[in-house]
Amino acid sequence: METGSLSVIIPTFNEEAGIAESLQALLNLVKGTQAFEIIVSDASSDRTPEILATFPVTVCRNAKGRARQMNTGARHATGSILYFLHADTLPPATFLDDIRSAIQNGKRAGCFKMKFDDENPLMSLFGWFTQFPLPVCRGGDQSLFIERSLFEEIGGFNEELQIMEDYDMVRRIEAHTPVHILEAEVTTSARKFQQNGIIPLQINFAAIHLMHALGFDQKSLIRYYRENIR
């Protein structure tokens, strides 16, 4: 395993509408890069697997569940650095150098700040808050890089969690080392806000955070999500 080698791990579920554009944009950022690979952990029932087959990526099939899919992707990865990225999120052009520099400077895990692909002032405000080291401001949309050794030490993602698995991961990482917030921004899709309404969706996300903090079980969180979010 080469020091500084980086594996991007992308979980996908029925992403046929946008995965080709996302992967091509990512590949354009890393053209000519050495010690780099893309692992897609796919649980789709649509045309996503056919589309993935046309790209220079490693595809592993898996049952649906983001935590399970990301762990599977990590097992297939060869890099000393794991970088977990959502299918509808694009990292900044400098992401490889940013991550490798952070690791070289002793940052064992971290994420980027985030902005949405929507210029609505409220969406800009939500993105602005991701610069702060607060648990409520962390999430999978910001992406996550972590040394493989630390990932294995803490046991990867908790596959019993279907919701809040990213916040659980950050909590367990921070028991060992801070999650460093890099200066650059990833750009993530605002499609869920557009489908559900900006304020209603944010209220529902806040409710799920509160339920999680109060100790509600996964069944309750999943039921609330399915009843209130499309």
Order of alpha helices (4+ residues) and beta strands (2+ residues): beta-alpha-beta-alpha-beta-alpha-beta-beta-alpha-beta-alpha-beta-alpha-alpha-beta-alpha-alpha-alpha
